[in-house]
Amino acid sequence: MVTWNLLLFILPPAMLLAGALLLAWGWRGRRVGDHPHCRACGFDLVGLPAESLRCSECGPILSRAGAVRTGRHQRRAGWIWAGAAELIPAMLWLGGVGWLAARGTAYRHYLPVGWLLNEAEAHAAGGQLALDELMARLTSGRLSATQISTVVERALAMEGTTANMRQVRKGISHFTGLDRKWSKLVETAQDLGKASSAQWQRHAMHATAFAFTVRERVRRGDPVPMALEVGDASGGARFETRYSLHLELNGQAVAAHPADRPTQERVFTSSTGVHWLIKPTEPVLLALPDGPQTAKLTVQADIFDAAGGPIPQTGGTPLARKQVAMTASWLLQETGKPTVRINNDPALRKRIEQGLHLGSWTGGGGHGNRHLVGGVTWKSWDPPPVALVFDLFLRAHGTEWKLNPTALCIKGMGGTILGTYGPPLDEAKVDFILRPNPAEAAKTLDVFEIWGQEMVFRNVAIKPSTMPHKLGKSID
């Protein structure tokens, strides 16, 4: 698509080249007449005595090759004027742009709105600067109502294209770079009271995005992990969403159980997602044959403006309503084929030992169970060579206590800060054991291989909660 900003950089150089060619062609002219002429001075040699060997005007020897030409060249005034008509404006334009660039002048300040929109839409190198100029004009009141409407409509059109691309990708990504600036134009116009209600509704539809994920491979007899991610792609946290779910497996309706609750209309903020498991005893799941399967999730969403305060559990008037149907393919494997591989490669142990870190642990309470707070993290910038899915145990006097209610999972830098209750021990130092849990790994969306050996932190000091400190410890 040819845009004005494209012509800005292509047309002047093209005019400069065309003008130079026309000017040269016109200046050279065309050959007229059939009289012999001296090539050096153009003197007409008709009537020159036959015995004369030199030009009577300038003196060169006429018998030399190329010294005489037939006819004379007549300049073409029309071509000269045509070349000048293209050459002069192009030189003035390029010279002016070069002068402004040399002075560091923000020439976009003088460009029309349509030009700036086209430059930003083309994702040219100056697209960011073009949107910055439009934002500056919007916030300073230098855009008319018609221009604001045009800018908002173009921004919504660009948002719609990005939103459609985002819906087919796995997961939700926020608008970034140019896309985020388009979105910001709409939000700023709304804050200034310049965007229509219909435009604000369209922005809400574009910004609220969903992504549905199912674990790619599931063994028969294991639960089927699923997740719905809900995001405000604009990154502005301007909207909250209330939605209901309808789930089908191979065309048969099945109750989704987010957080072990029946399907129902629930309130989620725009940055919230939900992860749930289809139990292996679900009748529809039991009836499925081994092999490829398809899950379809339909989301009926009511979108509310976050500026209106907390959204009601039921009722209320949403800003917009949106229905999205998403599908995900997955494979149901036979019972004898586990989907989580146990990796016990001894070559990986040293790297895992170096990356794992047991943070400071503090404990409080003198009677009954002690409240323990601590962390297990991966401290290296590089991810673990294999995922770590484990249960955390505390050991003292040969007795073990499980601390975490659900398995902990580490796939990259960071980890888990755990607040739990431990046994009523008075020992100053205990052991912490990280024990792999492949059954819990099978409940994740994307872990298909885990480290299979225990990791033990010995002689870890648990200090009173009023005395946080860094611990020295060794790992087995």
Secondary structure, DSSP 8 states (H G I E B T S, - for coil): ---HHHHHHHHHHHHHHHHHHHHHHHHH-EEEEEEEEETTT--B-TT--TT--B-TTT--BTTSTTSEEEEEEE--HHHHHHHHHHHHHHHHHHHHHHHHHHHT--GGGGS-HHHHHHHHHTT-TTHHHHHHHHHHHHHTT-S-HHHHHHHHHHHHHHHHHHHHHHHTSSS-----HHHHHHHHHHHHHHHTT-S-HHHHHHHHHHHEEEEEEE-SEEETTS-EEEEEEEEETTSS--EEEEEEEEEEETTEEE---BTT--S--EEEETT--EEEEE-TT-HHHHT--SEEEEEEEEEEEEEEEGGG-S--SS----SEEEEEEEEEEEEEE-TT--S-EEE--HHHHHHHHHHEEE--EEEE-SSSSEEEEEEEEE-SSS--SSBEEEEEEEEETTEEEE--SS-EEE-SSEEEEEEEEE-----SEEEEEEEE-HHHHTTSSS--EEE-S-EEEEEEEEEETTS------EE-
